[in-house]
Amino acid sequence: MTLVTARYNWARDELTVGQREMARLWSVDERTVKREIKRLTAASILLQLQLRPGVRGRVAAYRLNIAEIPRLGAPVWDRVGPDYSDRMARQTATPSASEKVVRVDFKGKGARTEATKRETPASGDPWARTQAWLAELEPSLHRRWFSPMTLAGYEGGVLALRAPSRFLAQYVQTHHQRLLRGAAQLEFPGLRRIEIGV
């Protein structure tokens, strides 16, 4: 909570803090930070997007998995109270297509705008929703690397993708795997591995 309150960038919807800074905020050593971040990413509370250059080496960028946090807390909602449990159950229920969602515009064009639920090419297609996440997170990377890929299948926690060339497949696997995995985890529950073929 300290880390999110003090350092979460809500405008970019990401957390980019070095392990030394996290250790200072938590009053622990860096080994404890590594262990806790690993635990939070394993629980899908934090999604690792990519590594970025920092003052001293590279810094990982993370995103809060807002959809996963209430689901993980569901077993203990009743401890807070029955009214809280009822309210959370209503809020986490899947909204109908006609319901509106209020979006906050952090880029300065207005405090709030009304929009329908996230527009995707096919609302029932998890790969289309993953592509929409990637386009929103990193538009230039999406255009260049992710948009040419297609879904080959998803079975047993393995997401199989097809790329138009061996070069593109290998480059995404080597350089953009974490970003792809972070977006795909939002739409493919139980994702363990991503395989990219041609």
N, C-alpha and C positions, 0 to 999 in steps of 0.2 A: 504493500500500500504506500509506503514511503517513497519508493521508486516511482510509482505511477503518479502520485500526487506532486512530487518535486520535479520530475523530469519527463513525463509523457508529453509528447508534442501532439496535441489534439488537432491542430490545423493540418498536419501531415498524416495524422493517425498512425504514429509510429513512436518507438522508443529507441533512441540511439545513444547509449551511454557505455563508456569503457568499464572494464571489470574493476580497475583501480578505483574509479569514482563510485561504483556500486558498493565496493567494500567499505569505502569511507562513509557513505550514507547509511549503511547497515551496521557499521562498527564491527565488522568481521574481517577475516582474511580473504584473499582472492580465491583460494581453494574452495571456501564455503560458497562464494559467489558462483563459481563454475558449477558446483553441485546443485545449487538452488535453481539456476537458470536451466540446467539440464532437466531438473524435475518439473519445472513449469512448462518447458517445451514438450516433454514427454506426456504431460497431462493435457496438452493442446490449449493451455491457458495463454501462452505466448507462442506466436508463430514467427519463426526466423525467416526474414525476407532475403537479406543479402549482407555481404560484408562491404563496408565503406572505408575509405581512408580516414584516419583520425590523426590527432596530434602526435601520438606515439603508436604507430602501427595501424592495424585495421580495427574497425569497430563494427560489431554486428548490429543490424537494424531489426527490430522486432515489432510485431503488431499484436495488440490484445485481441483475443478471439472472443469478442463480445457475445456471440451466440452460445459458446461453450460454457461460459462462466455460470449463467443461471442453471444450466442443465446439471453441472457438477454440484451445485448447491441445493438442488431439489430435494434430496433426502433429508435435509435438516431445516427446511422452510418452516415446518410445524413448531420447531423450537423457538422461533421468533414469535409466532402467534398465528392463529387461524386466519385472521384478516390478511396478514402478510402472505400466507400460503395461497389464499384465494386470489389475491392481487397478482402474485407472480405467475400463477397458473394461467390467468387471463392474458397477461402480457407475453408469455412465451408461447401461447397457442399460435398456430399458423394463421396469419391473417388471410381473409378472403381476397380475391382479385379486385373487388370493388373498394376495399379499404384504402384510405390515403395514409401516407407516411410523411411526417414533417421532417425535412432535411435542413440541417444547419449549414449555411454557406460561409465557410471560414475564409474564403478568398476575397470577401469584401463587397460583393455585389448586392448585399442585402442580408439581413440577419436570418430570415427564414424564408423558405420557399416550399410550396406544396408540390409534391410529385408522387406519382404512383410508385408502387414498390419497384425496386431496382429493375430497370428495363434491360432485358436480355433478349437475344435473338429467339430463344425458345425457353420459356420459363421452366419447363419440365426437364430440360437437358442439362445435367451437371457440368459437362464440358463447356457448353456455351456460357454458363454462369461463371466458370473458372476463367474463360477467356475475357469475360466482362470485367472480372476482378483485376486481371492482369492489365487490361486496357486502362482501367481507372488508376491503378497503382503506378504503372510505368508505361505511359503511352508510346514513347519511342521504342523501348525494348519490345513491347507487344507487337508493334508494326513490323519491326525488323526480324524478330526471332520466334515469337509465339503464335502469331496469327496464321502462318502457313501450316501449322501442325494440326492433325486431325486425330480424333479418338479412334483407337483400334479395339479397345475393350477395357473392362474393369472387372477383375475377378480375384477373390482371395486376398484383397488388399493390394493388388498389383495393378497400377494404372498403365496401360499400354497405349503409347502414342505413335503416330506415323509422321515423319518429316519428309519433305520433298527431296532432301539430299543428305548424304552421309555427313558432310561437313556441318550442316545446320544441326543435325541430331547430336553430334559429338560436342559442338560448341555449347549448345544449351545444357547438355549433361555436365559439362566441365565448368561453365561460367555462370549459369543462371538456374541451376538445379534448386537452390534454396528458395528463391523467389517463386519458382514454379510450384514447388512442394507446398510452400506456405499458402498460396492461393488455392491449390487443389485440395488441401486438407479441409478447407471450409465447405467444399461441395461433395467430397468423397469420404464419407465416414470410414474409419478404420484403415486409411491409406498407410501402407508400409513401404512401398517402393514404386518408383516411376521408371519405366523402360521406354526408351525412344528408339524406334527402328525406322527403316526406310521402305 
